[in-house]
């Protein structure tokens, strides 16, 4: 009697409905402890009185590298680390609790494999999209990013790009609204007409002049020492790698 065409999974399955499968992530405690220790040290360094996000020459030591042949679980480990940092309920049971408050960490996992097709522009947008959870504009960075976007993606709304690339689904669609809010707030501080809030070129030109003149109405942005030079530079792909500088400055100012 042949079994051709039979469903072998059904043929050999159990009728005991009490039997259930449970997924466990094991044997990576040492890696978790290494990550937790590194993050703890990094948080302490960022909170120290001597830390200056604008000091570009200070040495950095906040990178961990997990390496090995394909198939040993590097990608699975990174996904599990992201989940554990985002939600304590998703942390494997054998991993101990970290030594910092849950709201101090905002994990963002970015796949840099060639197959993922990730470029630097998408990396910058992914990080900023994740930061929408902060719930406030980051004006120094948002103005620079909006200027870059309008110069390099004419006629392509940022909302559409985020939706098509999946970032809108992953992080929500608050980024364009926060960027527009940043523009409007700067236009108001510069006493520009209300409609100018959507015209990034006019806002940028007026802002550069105001920063050069150290106007008191822009105290919040005047502290970003290189912002005026960054906005004055051509908004092209060569300038984009420097945009994380005002982003780091913005993050250092968050409560």
C-alpha positions as CSV (number, residue, x, y, z in Angstrom):
1,X,0.0,0.0,0.0
2,X,1.6,3.3,-1.1
3,X,1.6,6.6,0.7
4,X,2.2,8.7,-2.3
5,X,0.3,12.0,-2.0
6,X,-0.4,11.5,1.7
7,X,0.2,14.3,4.2
8,X,3.0,12.8,6.2
9,X,2.8,15.6,8.9
10,X,-0.9,14.6,9.5
11,X,0.0,10.9,9.3
12,X,2.6,11.1,12.1
13,X,1.0,13.9,14.2
14,X,-0.2,13.3,17.7
15,X,-3.8,13.6,18.8
16,X,-2.7,14.7,22.3
17,X,-3.8,18.3,22.3
18,X,-2.0,19.0,25.5
19,X,1.4,18.8,23.7
20,X,2.6,22.2,22.8
21,X,5.8,23.6,21.3
22,X,7.8,26.3,23.1
23,X,10.7,28.3,21.6
24,X,13.7,28.9,23.8
25,X,16.8,31.0,23.0
26,X,19.8,29.4,24.9
27,X,23.5,29.5,25.3
28,X,24.0,33.2,24.6
29,X,24.1,34.5,28.2
30,X,27.8,35.7,27.9
31,X,26.9,37.7,24.8
32,X,24.0,39.4,26.6
33,X,26.2,40.2,29.6
34,X,28.8,41.7,27.2
35,X,26.2,43.9,25.5
36,X,24.6,44.9,28.8
37,X,28.0,45.9,30.2
38,X,28.9,47.9,27.1
39,X,25.6,49.7,27.1
40,X,26.0,50.5,30.8
41,X,29.4,51.9,30.3
42,X,28.2,53.9,27.3
43,X,25.3,55.4,29.2
44,X,27.6,56.4,32.1
45,X,30.0,58.0,29.6
46,X,27.2,60.0,28.0
47,X,25.9,61.2,31.3
48,X,29.3,62.3,32.7
49,X,29.9,66.0,33.1
50,X,32.9,65.9,30.8
51,X,31.0,64.4,27.8
52,X,30.7,66.7,24.8
53,X,28.8,65.4,21.8
54,X,30.5,68.1,19.6
55,X,34.0,66.9,20.4
56,X,34.6,65.0,17.2
57,X,38.2,64.1,18.1
58,X,37.5,62.3,21.4
59,X,38.1,58.5,21.0
60,X,35.0,56.3,20.9
61,X,34.8,52.8,22.3
62,X,31.2,51.9,21.9
63,X,31.2,49.2,19.3
64,X,31.0,45.4,19.7
65,X,31.6,43.0,16.8
66,X,30.2,39.5,16.7
67,X,31.9,37.5,13.9
68,X,31.9,34.0,12.6
69,X,31.0,31.8,9.7
70,X,27.5,31.9,8.2
71,X,24.7,30.1,10.0
72,X,26.0,30.2,13.6
73,X,23.3,32.6,14.7
74,X,24.7,36.2,14.4
75,X,21.5,37.5,12.8
76,X,19.2,35.7,15.2
77,X,21.3,37.0,18.1
78,X,21.0,40.6,16.9
79,X,17.2,40.2,16.6
80,X,17.0,38.7,20.0
81,X,19.1,41.5,21.5
82,X,16.9,44.1,19.9
83,X,13.7,42.5,21.2
84,X,15.2,42.1,24.7
85,X,16.2,45.7,24.8
86,X,12.8,46.9,23.6
87,X,10.7,44.8,25.8
88,X,11.7,43.1,29.1
89,X,8.9,40.6,28.5
90,X,10.7,39.4,25.4
91,X,14.0,38.9,27.1
92,X,15.1,35.2,27.4
93,X,14.4,33.9,30.9
94,X,18.1,33.1,31.5
95,X,19.2,36.6,30.7
96,X,19.5,38.9,33.7
97,X,17.9,42.3,34.0
98,X,20.1,45.2,32.8
99,X,21.2,47.9,35.3
100,X,19.4,50.9,33.6
101,X,15.8,52.1,33.4
102,X,13.9,50.7,30.5
103,X,13.3,54.2,28.9
104,X,17.0,54.9,28.6
105,X,17.4,52.5,25.6
106,X,15.8,52.8,22.2
107,X,17.1,49.8,20.2
108,X,17.2,50.1,16.4
109,X,18.4,47.1,14.3
110,X,19.6,47.8,10.8
111,X,20.6,45.0,8.4
112,X,23.7,46.0,6.6
113,X,23.9,42.8,4.5
114,X,24.3,43.3,0.8
115,X,21.1,41.4,0.2
116,X,19.2,44.0,2.3
117,X,20.1,46.8,-0.2
118,X,20.7,49.3,2.7
119,X,22.4,52.5,1.8
120,X,23.6,55.3,4.0
121,X,20.5,57.4,3.3
122,X,18.2,54.7,4.5
123,X,20.4,54.2,7.6
124,X,20.0,57.9,8.5
125,X,16.2,57.8,7.9
126,X,15.8,54.6,9.9
127,X,17.5,56.1,12.9
128,X,15.5,59.3,12.7
129,X,12.2,57.4,12.1
130,X,12.9,55.3,15.2
131,X,13.4,58.5,17.2
132,X,9.8,59.6,16.5
133,X,9.0,57.6,19.7
134,X,10.7,60.5,21.6
135,X,7.6,62.5,20.6
136,X,9.2,65.8,19.7
137,X,11.0,67.5,16.8
138,X,14.8,67.5,16.6
139,X,15.1,70.9,14.9
140,X,18.8,71.1,14.2
141,X,18.8,67.7,12.5
142,X,15.3,67.8,11.1
143,X,15.9,71.1,9.2
144,X,19.1,69.7,7.7
145,X,17.4,66.4,6.7
146,X,14.4,68.2,5.2
147,X,16.7,70.4,3.1
148,X,18.7,67.4,2.0
149,X,15.5,65.5,1.1
150,X,14.0,68.3,-1.0
151,X,17.3,68.8,-2.9
152,X,17.8,65.1,-3.7
153,X,14.2,63.8,-4.0
154,X,12.3,66.6,-5.8
155,X,8.7,65.8,-6.2
156,X,8.9,62.7,-4.0
157,X,7.1,63.1,-0.7
158,X,9.0,61.7,2.3
159,X,5.7,60.1,3.5
160,X,5.6,58.0,0.3
161,X,9.2,57.0,0.6
162,X,8.7,55.9,4.2
163,X,5.6,53.9,3.3
164,X,7.3,52.2,0.3
165,X,10.4,51.3,2.2
166,X,8.5,49.9,5.2
167,X,9.8,52.5,7.7
168,X,6.3,53.9,8.1
169,X,4.9,50.5,9.1
170,X,7.9,49.8,11.4
171,X,8.0,53.2,13.2
172,X,4.8,55.0,12.2
173,X,4.3,58.1,10.1
174,X,5.1,60.8,12.6
175,X,8.5,61.8,11.1
176,X,7.2,64.2,8.3
177,X,4.9,65.9,10.9
178,X,7.8,66.3,13.3
179,X,10.0,67.7,10.6
180,X,7.3,70.1,9.5
181,X,6.8,71.2,13.1
182,X,10.5,71.9,13.4
183,X,10.4,74.1,10.3
184,X,7.3,76.0,11.5
185,X,8.9,76.6,15.0
186,X,12.1,77.9,13.4
187,X,10.1,80.2,11.0
188,X,8.2,81.5,14.0
189,X,11.4,82.2,16.0
190,X,12.8,84.1,13.0
191,X,9.5,86.0,12.7
192,X,9.0,84.9,9.1
193,X,5.5,84.8,7.6
194,X,3.5,81.8,8.7
195,X,3.3,80.3,5.2
196,X,7.1,80.2,5.0
197,X,7.2,77.2,7.4
198,X,6.9,74.9,4.5
199,X,9.6,76.6,2.3
200,X,12.7,75.0,3.6
201,X,15.1,77.2,1.4
202,X,13.8,80.5,2.9
203,X,13.9,79.1,6.4
204,X,17.4,77.8,5.9
205,X,18.8,81.0,4.5
206,X,17.3,83.1,7.3
207,X,18.5,80.6,10.0
208,X,22.1,80.7,8.7
209,X,22.1,84.4,9.0
210,X,20.5,84.4,12.5
211,X,23.0,81.8,13.7
212,X,25.9,83.8,12.4
213,X,24.5,86.9,14.2
214,X,23.9,84.8,17.4
215,X,20.4,86.1,17.7
216,X,18.9,85.4,21.1
217,X,15.6,84.1,19.6
218,X,17.5,81.0,18.5
219,X,19.3,80.1,21.7
220,X,18.1,76.5,21.4
221,X,19.8,76.0,18.1
222,X,22.8,78.3,18.5
223,X,24.4,75.7,20.8
224,X,25.0,73.4,17.8
225,X,28.3,75.0,16.8
226,X,28.5,73.4,13.3
227,X,24.9,73.8,12.2
228,X,25.3,77.0,10.2
229,X,28.2,75.5,8.3
230,X,26.4,72.3,7.6
231,X,23.3,74.2,6.3
232,X,25.5,76.4,4.1
233,X,27.1,73.4,2.5
234,X,25.7,71.8,-0.6
235,X,22.9,69.4,0.4
236,X,24.2,66.4,-1.5
237,X,25.2,62.8,-0.7
238,X,28.7,63.9,0.2
239,X,27.3,66.1,3.0
240,X,24.9,63.5,4.4
241,X,27.5,61.6,6.4
242,X,28.0,64.8,8.5
243,X,24.3,65.1,9.4
244,X,24.5,62.6,12.3
245,X,26.5,65.3,14.1
246,X,23.5,67.6,14.8
247,X,21.5,64.4,15.6
248,X,24.0,63.5,18.3
249,X,23.8,67.0,19.6
250,X,20.0,66.8,19.7
251,X,20.1,63.4,21.5
252,X,22.5,64.8,24.2
253,X,20.0,67.5,25.0
254,X,17.1,65.2,25.6
255,X,16.0,64.6,29.2
